[in-house]
Amino acid sequence: MMRGDRNSAHGAVQSLANFDIQNRYGRQSLARLFELLRTGQEPEVSFSFLQFSQRKTKGNRWKSWAEFKKSALQALDLIGLRPDTEDK
């Protein structure tokens, strides 16, 4: 959740503090995600947005990490972010 979303919560900001990604853990997580996208490595954890089961689920779910990676790289490219460098 981004700062603008948190601030629009009208008083519920304190209850959302645990979801703040604008700290060292958020930066480390984003850096690791970019590293995974850049190198093509498989993540060492399972993500809830990847669909591993055979049952039908609602919403946009990717069937594999490779499928998500392709979509993520396209979306990042659309906004001018390229995770193909090791800048930190």
Secondary structure, DSSP 4 states (H G I P E B T S, - for coil): --HHHHHTTTT-TGGGGGG--SSHHHHHHHHHHHHHHHH-PPPSS--TTB--SSS--SS--BSSHHHHHHHHHHHHHHTT--TTS---
